[in-house]
Amino acid sequence: MEDMKSYLGRLYSADEVAKLLNIDMNTCYKWLGEGRIKGMKLAGALWRIRDADLRAFVEQSIKEGSR
């Protein structure tokens, strides 16, 4: 189990990501569904987002915003 935890890193829920990014939950789910934010869909509607994927999204957003 420890190997999987170190491989995946910190996992965030969609609610946590929405709060961190200061966006509406519907926007978060939309971006997850579109693949704009990478996430894993578990048990129907349960999303988990890896720390590395969230960081990549934020970095990409910063790059796009500076153009």
C-alpha positions in Angstrom: 0.0 0.0 0.0 2.8 2.4 0.8 4.2 1.9 -2.8 0.9 2.9 -4.3 0.7 6.0 -2.0 4.2 7.1 -3.0 3.4 6.5 -6.7 0.1 8.4 -6.7 1.1 11.1 -4.2 -1.5 13.3 -2.6 -5.0 12.8 -3.9 -7.5 15.6 -3.9 -11.3 15.4 -4.2 -13.1 17.5 -6.7 -14.4 19.6 -3.8 -10.9 20.3 -2.5 -9.7 21.2 -6.0 -12.6 23.6 -6.5 -11.8 25.3 -3.1 -8.1 25.5 -3.9 -8.7 27.0 -7.3 -11.6 29.2 -6.0 -13.9 27.9 -8.7 -17.5 26.6 -8.6 -17.9 22.8 -8.2 -19.7 22.6 -11.5 -16.7 24.3 -13.3 -14.4 21.7 -11.6 -16.5 18.8 -12.8 -16.8 20.3 -16.3 -13.0 20.7 -16.5 -12.5 17.1 -15.2 -15.0 15.8 -17.8 -13.3 17.7 -20.6 -9.9 16.5 -19.5 -8.6 20.0 -18.8 -7.8 18.8 -15.3 -6.5 15.2 -15.3 -8.4 13.1 -12.8 -9.4 9.5 -11.9 -13.1 8.7 -11.8 -13.9 6.2 -9.2 -17.1 4.6 -8.2 -19.4 6.4 -10.5 -19.1 10.1 -9.9 -16.2 10.1 -7.4 -13.2 12.0 -8.7 -9.7 12.1 -7.4 -7.0 14.4 -8.7 -3.3 13.7 -8.1 -1.1 16.5 -6.7 1.2 16.3 -9.8 -1.8 16.7 -12.2 -3.2 19.6 -10.2 0.3 21.3 -10.3 0.6 20.7 -14.0 -2.9 22.2 -14.6 -1.9 25.3 -12.6 1.4 25.7 -14.4 -0.2 25.4 -17.8 -2.9 27.9 -16.8 -0.1 30.4 -15.8 1.6 29.9 -19.1 -1.6 30.4 -21.0 -2.4 33.5 -19.0 0.9 35.1 -19.7 0.5 34.9 -23.5 
